Amino acid sequence: MRLADTVALVTGAGSGIGRAIAELYAREGASVVVADLRLERAQECAAGIEAGGGKALALAADVSMKDQVDRMAAQANTAFGRVDVLVNNAGMATGDDILHIEEEEWDLNLRVVLKSVYLCTRAVLPGMIARRRGAIVNIASVNGLAGLSEEAYSAAKAGVINLTRNLAVKYGHHQVRANVICPGTVRTPIWGPILEKDPQIFAKLTKWYPLGRVGEPEDIAKAALFLASDEAAWITGSTLTVDGGLMAGSYGMSRDLMSKEE
């Protein structure tokens, strides 16, 4: 098992990508702190892990709030003694056109998507430095790499990418690694409201992807497992696109985006 005898803290682990990562980490031997804004979702995930023979601790935390993050980290240390792997996955995306995003909505996106990475990293990094071992896996987005609309969310994800690189450079000599994954479209519960309005949305988006499909949470989880494992022992500061080829180029996407501007 690739994460045997490790402790992983995964934020936003109650559903979607975070849950897939938590479940895969547990199957690979990690004790997993399952953190989510909604305790019932964290408990459901943790119960599934324990039913499969793994170890998990469910915690509720708003990772944009320092006091809740500090409490989460303290509870993780009490339960398992340390945090070896941190996955900053919690996020949200609201608003689109910058001319119509209200200041409060802009700030909310940056708090949940970017500030949370700062807070969670700061909470567990001293322990990693002291043990001279740690892996930080941040979940960003292809939106942080290109102009794909959703300006507040995209700006925050771009910040996550840059923060990851700074962490890698500054703390690499302490044997702490930091990498970032940029997923494309992934079939998660966050798409629920959009699917209600447009049940064919994934079929429409599929034509943009060279591999002919949108992603599944497990696609991202497998990448997150690799980056957390010793198989990636000499990888830090990297941005891994897990996007079905989207960022390599898509004639269909280019045509569609240009037509929206006309």
Secondary structure by P-SEA (a helix, b strand, c coil): cccccbbbbbccccccaaaaaaaaaaaaccccccccccaaaaaaaaaaaaaacbbbbbbbbccccaaaaaaaaaaaaaacccccbbbcccccccccccccccaaaaaaaaaaccaaaaaaaaacaaaaaaaccbbbbbbbcccccccccaaaaaaaaaaaaaaaaaaaaacccccbbbbbbbbcccccccaaaaaaacccccccccccccccccccaaaaaaaaaaaacccccccccbbbbcccccccccaaaaaaaaaaac
